[in-house]
Every structure is written in C-alpha cells, then in structure tokens.
Amino acid sequence: MRGIDRISELVSGGFTLARRLWIIGLALLGAITVGGLLAWQRARHYERLFHLVRLDPLGLAAFGNDPPKPARIVFFGDSRAAAWPAPAGFAIVNRGVPGHTSAQARLRYQLHVSPLKPELVIVQVGVNDLTALAVFADDSDAIIQTTIANLGEIVNQARADGSRVMLTTIFPLGPNGFERLDPATAQIQTAIERVNQAIQAMAAPDVVIFDSAAILADESGYVAERYRDDILHINLAGYRALNEALSKALAELIQD
C-alpha cells in the first residue's frame, strides 16, 4: 500500500509541477504578447509623427486658415501642451503641436502665436528633443544645450511681442516596466533634469517659472503612477493636478 501511495504522490506531484509550468509559460507568453503590442503601438505612433513632420515640418496646417483672433492666454509647445485643457474660469487658445521639438516651436512661434497678441504665453516643450538621446546618446550635451537655447529664443520672441511668459519645466518620464530596462530612459530623465535647471534659471520679471515636474513626480523622480498615460504623456488626473496649481498662478498674473 505504501508503494501505491508513493506512486500516487509522485503522479500527483508531477501533474502539479506540469500545471505550474503551464501557468508560468502562459504568463510569460502573455507578457511577451502585451510587450509586443505596446512596442508595435509605440512604433506606429512615432512612424505617424515622423511622416507628419516630413509633410508639414512646422505644423502650418494644424490650426486652419481662419484669420487669427487676439487671445489673452496661449498654450504653446508639443503634444503635452496640445493635450493640456484650460483650467476652469480661463479662456486659453491652444497652439500645441504633437511631436514638435523646441526647434520647430521656435520656428513657428511668429506664425502661430505672435498674431494672437497674447498677454501671457504658457510654454511646455522640449521632451521630444531629449528623447532623441535614445538614438544620439553621444550627442547628449549638444542636444541639451540646443534645447535650452531654443527655449531662450522662444522667450525672446514673446518679449519682442510684449507678451509675458510662463515657462513650465519639462514633465519627467513615466516609464513602464519594459522601458525601465532601456538604459536610454535614465539618460533622457537626467537630460530633462538638466534642462529644467536651466529653465529655473530663466526666471525674470516677465518670465514666470511653473514647476510642472515637481507637481507630477513621485519620490523616484518619474511621473507618479496615478498621473501616467504612457512614457511621455500624462492622463487627465495629471492635468487636473497641474491645473489646480496653474489656476492659482494665473489668478495672480492675469488681472481683469
């Protein structure tokens, strides 16, 4: 009987081990599938932006051909600016273009912002410059310095128009588990921190610094989980957190 019991235990144990191996295998297959889908979606997104930039480098067709109307406040920059909803109680014209770098923003400023004659321009741009470090890692210093210079030139163009500037720090990244394995993620994050230090140094009587990075980041320095949409973008909760602080800042800056 003991022999039969022993055989039963071994068979049962074998089935249990096989079941566990199946579960582990299915879990790995699921993770690989999800990772592949995310990578494919991201690749398609960047391919679309790449071709869009080739077809319309400055986003000339982004806002139609209607004659511009004066606007008191303008959001300006990349996709992060484009997705930024106006805080309650403030009418803001949005001139953000997804995929744009600081160089593209600088070149289109007089086309998209100057004709609006804004009292205040809120600028969020630069992350698309710095994500290029994933490909041009050896050009880190040059890319960082060019980004800083372009931001300074945008400020100068606003000054020439008589506009005040709210220069927002660049949102940090919000990597998922797969992207944390990419060494470029940490390099890009470090570059964002360096540019944000330069942004802080641009504070002046006509340049207000809005530290969006500090609002969104957790203790790791990356965008907090509750605010993440993907590695580059934040969700509506993130924008609500930004607008809570932005509303107070605008109330002090914009006088009726």
C-alpha positions as CSV (number, residue, x, y, z in Angstrom):
1,M,0.0,0.0,0.0
2,R,2.8,2.3,0.8
3,G,4.3,1.8,-2.6
4,I,1.0,2.6,-4.3
5,D,0.6,5.7,-2.1
6,R,4.1,6.7,-3.1
7,I,3.3,6.3,-6.8
8,S,0.1,8.3,-6.4
9,E,2.1,11.1,-4.7
10,L,4.6,11.2,-7.4
11,V,2.0,11.2,-10.1
12,S,0.0,14.0,-8.3
13,G,3.2,15.9,-7.8
14,G,4.0,15.6,-11.5
15,F,0.7,16.9,-12.5
16,T,1.1,19.8,-10.1
17,L,4.5,20.6,-11.5
18,A,3.2,20.4,-15.1
19,R,0.3,22.7,-14.2
20,R,2.7,25.2,-12.6
21,L,4.9,25.1,-15.7
22,W,1.9,25.7,-17.9
23,I,0.8,28.7,-15.8
24,I,4.3,30.1,-15.9
25,G,4.5,29.6,-19.7
26,L,1.2,31.2,-20.3
27,A,2.2,34.2,-18.1
28,L,5.4,34.6,-20.0
29,L,3.6,34.3,-23.3
30,G,1.1,36.9,-22.1
31,A,3.8,39.3,-21.0
32,I,5.6,38.9,-24.3
33,T,2.4,39.5,-26.2
34,V,1.5,42.6,-24.3
35,G,5.0,43.9,-24.6
36,G,4.9,43.3,-28.4
37,L,1.6,45.1,-28.7
38,L,2.9,48.1,-26.8
39,A,6.0,48.2,-28.8
40,W,4.0,48.0,-32.1
41,Q,1.7,50.8,-31.0
42,R,4.6,53.0,-30.0
43,A,6.4,52.3,-33.3
44,R,3.2,53.2,-35.2
45,H,2.8,56.4,-33.2
46,Y,6.3,57.5,-33.9
47,E,6.1,56.5,-37.6
48,R,3.0,58.6,-37.9
49,L,4.7,61.6,-36.3
50,F,7.8,61.1,-38.4
51,H,5.8,61.3,-41.7
52,L,3.7,64.1,-40.4
53,V,6.8,66.2,-39.7
54,R,8.1,65.4,-43.2
55,L,4.8,66.5,-44.8
56,D,4.3,69.6,-42.6
57,P,7.5,70.4,-40.6
58,L,6.1,73.5,-38.9
59,G,2.5,72.4,-38.5
60,L,1.3,75.0,-40.8
61,A,-1.9,73.2,-41.4
62,A,-2.5,72.4,-37.7
63,F,-4.9,75.3,-37.0
64,G,-6.6,76.0,-40.3
65,N,-6.6,79.2,-42.4
66,D,-9.0,81.3,-40.4
67,P,-7.7,84.8,-39.6
68,P,-6.3,84.7,-36.0
69,K,-8.2,86.5,-33.3
70,P,-6.5,88.1,-30.3
71,A,-6.1,85.8,-27.3
72,R,-5.2,86.8,-23.8
73,I,-3.5,83.5,-22.9
74,V,-2.0,80.9,-25.2
75,F,-0.7,77.4,-24.5
76,F,2.3,76.7,-26.7
77,G,4.5,73.7,-27.4
78,D,4.3,70.0,-28.2
79,S,1.7,67.2,-27.5
80,R,1.9,67.8,-23.8
81,A,0.8,71.4,-24.4
82,A,-1.8,70.3,-27.0
83,A,-3.5,67.9,-24.6
84,W,-3.5,70.4,-21.7
85,P,-7.1,71.5,-21.0
86,A,-7.7,75.1,-19.9
87,P,-8.3,75.4,-16.2
88,A,-11.8,76.3,-15.2
89,G,-12.5,80.0,-15.5
90,F,-9.8,80.8,-18.0
91,A,-10.2,81.1,-21.8
92,I,-7.0,79.8,-23.3
93,V,-6.1,79.3,-27.0
94,N,-4.1,76.1,-27.6
95,R,-1.2,76.2,-30.0
96,G,0.4,72.8,-29.2
97,V,1.5,70.5,-32.0
98,P,2.2,66.8,-31.2
99,G,5.7,65.6,-32.0
100,H,7.3,69.0,-32.2
101,T,10.7,69.8,-30.8
102,S,11.9,73.1,-29.4
103,A,13.4,74.0,-32.7
104,Q,10.1,73.5,-34.5
105,A,8.3,75.5,-31.8
106,R,10.9,78.3,-32.1
107,L,10.5,78.5,-35.9
108,R,6.7,78.6,-35.9
109,Y,6.2,81.0,-32.9
110,Q,5.7,84.0,-35.1
111,L,3.2,82.1,-37.3
112,H,1.1,80.6,-34.6
113,V,1.5,82.9,-31.5
114,S,2.6,86.4,-32.5
115,P,-0.6,87.2,-34.5
116,L,-2.7,86.3,-31.4
117,K,-1.0,89.1,-29.4
118,P,-1.3,87.3,-26.1
119,E,-0.8,88.8,-22.8
120,L,0.7,85.6,-21.5
121,V,2.2,82.5,-23.3
122,I,2.4,79.2,-21.3
123,V,5.2,77.1,-22.8
124,Q,5.6,73.3,-22.5
125,V,8.1,71.9,-24.9
126,G,11.5,70.1,-25.1
127,V,10.9,66.5,-24.3
128,N,10.9,65.4,-27.9
129,D,14.4,66.9,-28.3
130,L,15.6,64.9,-25.3
131,T,14.0,61.6,-26.3
132,A,16.4,61.7,-29.3
133,L,19.1,60.6,-26.9
134,A,17.9,57.1,-27.2
135,V,19.4,57.2,-30.7
136,F,22.0,60.0,-30.4
137,A,23.5,59.2,-26.9
138,D,26.9,60.6,-27.9
139,D,25.4,64.0,-28.7
140,S,23.8,64.5,-25.3
141,D,25.5,67.8,-24.4
142,A,24.8,69.3,-27.8
143,I,21.1,68.3,-27.8
144,I,20.6,69.6,-24.2
145,Q,22.3,73.0,-25.0
146,T,20.3,73.4,-28.2
147,T,17.1,72.7,-26.3
148,I,18.0,75.4,-23.7
149,A,18.9,77.9,-26.4
150,N,15.7,77.3,-28.3
151,L,13.7,77.8,-25.1
152,G,15.5,81.1,-24.6
153,E,14.8,82.2,-28.1
154,I,11.1,81.5,-27.6
155,V,11.1,83.7,-24.5
156,N,12.9,86.4,-26.6
157,Q,10.2,86.2,-29.3
158,A,7.5,86.6,-26.7
159,R,9.3,89.6,-25.2
160,A,9.6,91.2,-28.6
161,D,5.8,90.9,-28.9
162,G,5.2,92.4,-25.5
163,S,4.0,89.1,-24.0
164,R,4.8,87.7,-20.6
165,V,5.9,84.0,-20.5
166,M,5.1,81.2,-18.1
167,L,7.8,78.8,-18.8
168,T,6.9,75.3,-17.5
169,T,9.5,72.8,-16.5
170,I,9.5,69.7,-18.8
171,F,7.4,66.8,-17.4
172,P,9.6,63.9,-16.3
173,L,9.1,60.5,-18.0
174,G,6.6,57.9,-16.8
175,P,8.2,54.6,-17.9
176,N,6.5,51.2,-17.7
177,G,8.3,48.0,-16.6
178,F,9.6,47.3,-20.1
179,E,11.0,50.8,-20.7
180,R,12.8,50.8,-17.3
181,L,15.0,48.1,-18.8
182,D,16.2,50.5,-21.5
183,P,19.3,52.4,-20.4
184,A,18.3,55.4,-22.5
185,T,15.4,56.0,-20.2
186,A,17.7,57.1,-17.3
187,Q,19.8,59.2,-19.7
188,I,16.7,61.0,-21.0
189,Q,15.5,61.6,-17.5
190,T,18.9,63.1,-16.5
191,A,18.7,65.3,-19.5
192,I,15.2,66.5,-18.6
193,E,16.6,67.4,-15.1
194,R,19.5,69.4,-16.6
195,V,17.2,71.4,-18.9
196,N,14.8,72.0,-16.1
197,Q,17.6,73.5,-14.0
198,A,18.3,75.9,-16.9
199,I,14.6,76.7,-17.1
200,Q,14.5,77.6,-13.5
201,A,17.5,80.0,-14.1
202,M,15.5,81.8,-16.8
203,A,13.1,83.4,-14.2
204,A,12.8,87.1,-14.7
205,P,10.2,89.9,-14.1
206,D,8.5,88.9,-17.4
207,V,9.2,85.1,-17.1
208,V,7.4,83.1,-14.5
209,I,8.5,79.5,-13.9
210,F,5.8,76.9,-13.4
211,D,7.3,73.8,-11.9
212,S,5.1,71.1,-13.5
213,A,7.8,68.5,-13.0
214,A,7.6,68.9,-9.2
215,I,3.8,68.6,-9.2
216,L,3.8,65.4,-11.2
217,A,6.9,63.5,-10.0
218,D,7.0,60.9,-7.2
219,E,10.0,60.1,-5.0
220,S,11.7,58.3,-7.9
221,G,11.8,61.4,-10.0
222,Y,9.5,59.9,-12.6
223,V,5.8,60.8,-13.2
224,A,3.7,59.3,-10.4
225,E,1.8,56.2,-11.3
226,R,-1.6,57.8,-10.8
227,Y,-0.7,60.5,-13.4
228,R,0.8,58.3,-16.1
229,D,-0.7,57.7,-19.5
230,D,2.4,56.4,-21.2
231,I,6.2,57.1,-21.1
232,L,5.7,60.7,-22.5
233,H,2.2,61.7,-21.6
234,I,0.1,62.2,-18.6
235,N,-3.6,61.4,-18.0
236,L,-6.5,63.7,-17.0
237,A,-5.7,63.2,-13.3
238,G,-2.2,64.6,-14.1
239,Y,-3.6,67.7,-15.9
240,R,-6.1,68.2,-13.0
241,A,-3.2,68.3,-10.6
242,L,-1.4,70.8,-12.8
243,N,-4.5,73.0,-13.3
244,E,-5.1,73.2,-9.6
245,A,-1.7,75.0,-9.2
246,L,-2.0,76.8,-12.6
247,S,-5.3,78.3,-11.7
248,K,-3.8,79.9,-8.6
249,A,-0.8,81.2,-10.6
250,L,-3.0,82.6,-13.4
251,A,-5.2,84.4,-10.8
252,E,-2.2,86.3,-9.6
253,L,-0.8,87.0,-13.1
254,I,-4.0,87.9,-15.1
255,Q,-5.9,90.9,-13.7
256,D,-9.3,91.7,-15.1
